[in-house]
Amino acid sequence: MLDEVTITRAIVEDFMKTFVEYTDVDVAIVGAGPSGMVAAKYLAEGGAKVAVFERKLSVGGGMWGGGMMFPRIVIQDEAKHILEDFEIHYWTHKDGYFLANSIEVVGKLVSKTIAAGAEIFNLMSVEDVVIRDDKITGVVINWSAVELAKLHVDPLSIRSKVVIDGTGHDADVCRIVERKIPGALKVVGEKPMWAEVGEKFLLDATKEVYPGLIVTGMAANAVTGGPRMGPIFGGMMLSGEKAAKLALSKL
Ligand code: 48F
């Protein structure tokens, strides 16, 4: 006989145990878009304790819809090894242009990231950072529903040795630091579409922008003033891979 209260306790007890365990992590990644998830998998494989906080119900960020809701993405040569690491099926469109099904890509990213040992917390928004001695030492989180309903509810804090901003075009975490710590960093804002330049720019822009804060993905171009690139995703994946390497070298 199935008992509803046992079902309730199973969910609450297990989640609370995990949540408490992840209040102190090596790396907190903000945003479960492609760059954040790629970073999370490589970090977890490198032995780091990783929590990913995602504002929305669904993970995958801006990848689901491919280009203008045609669920295909393009990837270039340089990122093929990442597709292979994630066991993502891809095929050739023409020399140097590979295609993948954006829905499958999100599925594989999530599945491999979790299998590697990273913990994803969806429906939680990062609304602030913790700073000690001019270094980011954690993030401040709240249920996204609190934010959406504009409820006056105080947040909770997570301690983290490194924070990765993978919040996409908004560069949310970097903007918080810019706003709250005058002179700490400048978010230049992204430039108009230019795939070739945007993809290359992104790798240099993926860096530590403030002690303890690394920026990846579209957020990196937004901070440094690089162009957007549209539905080509090799750069996002390579950026996540680089962010993971940078974070591991700091642990
Ligand atoms: O936007 P998103 O997919 O970021 P990305 O990894 O990839 C960018 C591409 O999707 C696309 C592009 C490619 O050419 O330009 O836009 O850089 O994913 C960012 C995720 O961060 C979440 C947001 O809901 C999304 O899923 N996010 C944003 N702000 C917060 C957040 C926040 N404050 N707290 C938690 N999650």
Residues whose N, C-alpha, C, O or C-beta is under 5 A from the ligand:
A	BS01	48F	V30 G31 A32 G33 P34 S35 G36 F53 E54 R55 K56 S58 G60 G61 G62 M63 M124 S125 V126 G166 T167 G168 H169 D172 T216 G217 M218 A219 M229 G230 P231 I232 M236
